[in-house]
Amino acid sequence: MVLQLNSTPEVYKEFYGRNTERMPQIMAEGRVPMSTATLIQRRLDTRNAETDYKSSWMDNYFDTGDAVVYHPNGNIKVVLDSQTLREINPKSQLSSGALVLADGAYETLQGTEFTRKELEAHVGNSLSREQVKSNPIWKVLARDDGLLADYTDHIFAEAKQRFGYDSNMGVYLADKQKIPTMKAWCVRWLDDGSYADGGDSLDCESGRLVGIAPEALGAPGKSATSVRTYTMADLQAFDSAMNGLEGVLNPDLLKPFAQLRKKL
């Protein structure tokens, strides 16, 4: 069954199957693979949408274009919008489902690095709401603390209401690697804890990438996740600033904010 990911056709297109086979198709269509931050925003944008549309985003897992890079010493790097991942194909050299990197590639890749010791307190377990908001890996993947806070509150409220969960959104990694390798971050579905999984295989038959159409990317050189996102905290700050001015400002100026409030 094809997921209903769009209110308009084909802006977000599902590419189901092996990442090594589907990524070249995404790039050939001029699309880019969806990032974790974009998935977070999509799940927030559809929180009040029709059931099937909302369920497609909330009740399915998604591989992303964000990479986790493993060093044999136990360190990792989080590389957002990884160009290396965008270049994988059926001929890519894999080891246990991970892309094998050339010597020295780990050191040259630009990303946020964590030592295995730094990660001990932050991976391997389901998390509380406050633990998620302060989790260093989630903060990197979300790219915006306000966005992460809003998303965390949404996930915890939905998970509690639907499944009775009090903890969610853990972070899980692959076992320590013997050689430098790379995998893609996958974000799981609501009933599965909505966790960030850095251990999935790139050649898994049930992979699921989403390719974002060029028209959704904005101006040339602007990524799909560089557009400013607004959270409930932003609206509360706006309401506070505008308090008492409703009779002074032109009502038409307030219409966009009223529409945004309905969205959130």
MARLO-418551 format. One record per residue (C-alpha): x, y, z; residue in three letters. Coordinates in steps of 0.001 Angstrom, whole numbers, plus 500000, padded with zeros to 6 digits. Example, Ala and Ser with C-alpha at 12.3 -4.5 7.8 and 13.67 -1.06 7.14 Angstrom:
2
512300495500507800ALA/513670498940507140SER/
END
This chain:
264
500000500000500000MET/501345503397499000VAL/501413505843501892LEU/499316509004501685GLN/502075511542502332LEU/500733514538500413ASN/497871516975500460SER/499068517859496941THR/500511515198494626PRO/504100514027494788GLU/505756516747496878VAL/506777513974499264TYR/507252510683497438LYS/507805507336499108GLU/510692505177497889PHE/510179501780499497TYR/512875499097499312GLY/516627498870499634ARG/518190502289500276ASN/521019501348497923THR/518500500914495109GLU/516078503706495949ARG/518565506512496647MET/519734506663492992PRO/516077506919491934GLN/515541509863494290ILE/518567511679492911MET/517638510889489286ALA/514270512622489795GLU/515991515743491102GLY/514661515131494605ARG/516535515091497914VAL/516119512519500686PRO/514056513739503617MET/516019514663506745SER/515065513913510343THR/514229517573510921ALA/511888517630507930THR/510131514478509162LEU/509700516094512569ILE/508137519147510950GLN/505862517035508745ARG/504563515125511758ARG/503809518414513485LEU/502200519910510382ASP/499807516967510100THR/498801516744513760ARG/495297518038512972ASN/495033516492509511ALA/492621513808508330GLU/493191510424509963THR/494719508577506985ASP/497048511442506140TYR/498192511883509726LYS/498560508130510204SER/500830507816507162SER/503349510079508861TRP/502892509015512479MET/502399505273512155ASP/505261504408509831ASN/509051504403510081TYR/511203506531507779PHE/514832506302506756ASP/516455509707506329THR/519293511417504491GLY/521075512081507792ASP/523989509754508474ALA/525577508163511505VAL/529263507412510974VAL/531017504788513076TYR/534713504799513998HIS/536401501575515189PRO/537345503324518457ASN/533651503622519362GLY/533159507279518420ASN/530403508376516073ILE/529625511414513953LYS/526166512702513051VAL/526330514082509504VAL/523237515967508384LEU/522098515778504737ASP/525005513465503987SER/526321513743500441GLN/527951510339500877THR/524558508754501556LEU/523145510444498463ARG/525769508667496384GLU/525037505088497516ILE/523943502618494853ASN/523615498843494336PRO/527374498570493779LYS/528321500296497049SER/530526498200499306GLN/528651497208502448LEU/529599495408505632SER/526699494119507746SER/524430496584505973GLY/526737499572506543ALA/528598501537503890LEU/532325500867504082VAL/534290504127504163LEU/537731504748502713ALA/540699505248505004ASP/540647508749506471GLY/537028509408505441ALA/535776509500509028TYR/538208512271509918GLU/537314514419506894THR/533511514153507152LEU/531919517283508622GLN/529558516488511464GLY/528992516489515215THR/531198513940516934GLU/530454512019520115PHE/532764509676521991THR/531390506341523119ARG/531796507488526717LYS/529761510648526022GLU/527016508488524539LEU/526678506064527439GLU/524076508167529262ALA/522104509012526115HIS/521630505842524048VAL/520137502400524459GLY/517020503226526479ASN/513598504747526028SER/513618508299527395LEU/511484510608529491SER/510111513810527995ARG/512809515987529562GLU/515571513534528664GLN/514573513761525010VAL/514626517551525027LYS/518174517561526411SER/519450514558524436ASN/522487515719522416PRO/521806513455519435ILE/518145514451519139TRP/519200518097519395LYS/521568517684516451VAL/519044515762514352LEU/516219518242515040ALA/518499521247514339ARG/516308523533516466ASP/515653523184520203ASP/512212524762519951GLY/511197522377517194LEU/512454519408519211LEU/510545520546522311ALA/507296520960520393ASP/507720517598518653TYR/508572515828521909THR/505445517195523607ASP/503359516091520632HIS/504814512570520531ILE/504457512057524287PHE/500844513285524278ALA/499883511054521333GLU/501762508022522683ALA/500145508375526104LYS/496662508797524689GLN/496858505964522158ARG/499169503430523800PHE/499680504468527431GLY/503418505079526943TYR/505236507263529472ASP/508666507006527808SER/509544507281524125ASN/512106508500521594MET/515156506532522668GLY/518341506615520603VAL/519855503340519440TYR/523146502663517654LEU/524770499732515887ALA/527393497652517645ASP/530965498877517622LYS/532434498556514133GLN/535824497075513186LYS/536210499463510233ILE/534857502977509536PRO/531280502667508258THR/528153504744507668MET/524446504129508096LYS/521312506267507769ALA/519255507444510729TRP/515776505923510787CYS/512921507363512873VAL/510405504787514045ARG/506632504937514294TRP/504536505977517289LEU/503617502507518565ASP/507287501478518260ASP/508447504295520539GLY/509285506897517859SER/512968506257518490TYR/515984507297516427ALA/517666504183515060ASP/521216504330513768GLY/521564500611513211GLY/519397499744510192ASP/520939498158507097SER/521207500157503900LEU/520267497054501914ASP/517227496112503992CYS/514353495111501688GLU/511881497086503821SER/513712500409503787GLY/511637503533503315ARG/513076506820502061LEU/511080509915501117VAL/512221512060498209GLY/511299515732498394ILE/510411517442495110ALA/512509520412493891PRO/509564522822494122GLU/509421522204497894ALA/513050523151498447LEU/512720526937498115GLY/515296529186496513ALA/518425527782494833PRO/520932526640497420GLY/518345526454500195LYS/517711523055501738SER/514294521728502680ALA/515159522067506352THR/516519525607506218SER/513039527151506226VAL/512185528745509578ARG/509835526561511604THR/507481527879514269TYR/506590526132517502THR/503995526656520204MET/506574528664522156ALA/506847531077519214ASP/503078531584519210LEU/502976532166522946GLN/505692534800522635ALA/503769536465519823PHE/500540536438521824ASP/502335538070524746SER/503829540783522533ALA/500519541492520795MET/498406541533523964ASN/496349544711524065GLY/497200545762520514LEU/494314544038518741GLU/492397547277518485GLY/495388549205517232VAL/496792546988514468LEU/495141546438511120ASN/493267543114511504PRO/494589541934508132ASP/498102541938509559LEU/497089539358512142LEU/495486536899509707LYS/498685534952508921PRO/499307534370512633PHE/495743533213513167ALA/496170530707510352GLN/499468529515511831LEU/497817529077515249ARG/495177526808513653LYS/497926524718512078LYS/499689524150515372LEU/
END
